[in-house]
Amino acid sequence: MIAVWFLMALMTYPDVNSIHYKGFGGFLDKEECEKKKIIIENYIVDMEFMRGKTVYVQTYCMKMQGFPTQFSMPKKSKGVGV
């Protein structure tokens, strides 16, 4: 097992009674994940602003364990970290 930093965004809206969440992939080091946090927060806020919605966003880099084979297989979707 190897350490992976998973980027998670939690979003709340004034007119919705639930918390929305979205994962933004994994990274091999905490520094890379922390850099992406700011980019993701700004992206979410900008997108919701363009839609005319108010949103509160918090992002987290969570350390978890991953299998090394996840890094040797080709990625199946674009835009995913690890």
C-alpha positions in Angstrom: 0.0 0.0 0.0 1.1 3.5 -0.7 0.0 6.9 0.6 -2.4 8.9 -1.6 -3.8 12.4 -0.9 -7.5 12.6 -2.0 -9.0 16.0 -2.8 -12.6 16.3 -1.6 -14.9 19.4 -2.0 -17.9 19.9 0.2 -20.5 22.5 -1.0 -23.6 24.0 0.6 -26.2 26.2 -1.0 -28.7 28.5 0.8 -31.7 26.9 -1.0 -30.7 23.2 -0.7 -31.1 21.2 2.5 -28.2 18.8 1.9 -24.4 19.0 1.6 -23.1 18.2 -1.9 -19.6 16.6 -2.3 -17.3 15.8 -5.1 -14.0 14.0 -5.2 -11.3 15.5 -7.4 -8.8 12.6 -7.6 -5.7 11.6 -5.8 -2.2 12.9 -5.6 1.1 11.4 -4.5 2.1 14.2 -2.3 0.3 16.6 0.1 1.9 19.7 -1.5 0.4 19.0 -4.9 -3.0 18.3 -3.4 -2.8 21.6 -1.4 -2.0 23.5 -4.6 -5.0 22.0 -6.3 -7.3 22.9 -3.4 -7.2 26.6 -4.2 -7.7 26.0 -7.9 -10.7 23.7 -7.3 -12.3 26.1 -4.8 -12.1 29.0 -7.2 -13.3 26.9 -10.1 -16.4 25.8 -8.2 -17.2 29.3 -7.0 -16.8 30.7 -10.5 -19.0 28.1 -12.1 -21.8 28.6 -9.5 -21.5 32.4 -9.8 -22.0 32.1 -13.6 -25.1 30.0 -12.9 -26.4 32.7 -10.6 -26.1 30.5 -7.5 -24.5 31.2 -4.1 -22.3 28.5 -2.7 -20.0 27.9 0.3 -17.1 25.6 -0.5 -14.6 23.8 1.8 -12.0 21.5 0.4 -9.9 18.9 2.2 -6.8 16.8 1.3 -7.4 13.5 3.0 -4.6 11.0 3.3 -5.5 7.4 2.5 -3.9 4.2 1.3 -3.9 3.1 -2.3 -2.7 0.0 -4.2 0.5 0.5 -6.2 -1.3 -1.1 -9.2 -3.5 2.0 -9.4 -0.4 3.9 -10.7 0.7 1.4 -13.3 -2.7 1.0 -15.0 -3.6 3.6 -17.7 -6.2 6.2 -16.7 -9.7 5.6 -18.0 -11.0 9.2 -17.6 -9.4 12.5 -18.1 -9.1 15.1 -15.3 -8.6 12.5 -12.5 -5.5 12.9 -10.3 -4.1 9.5 -9.7 
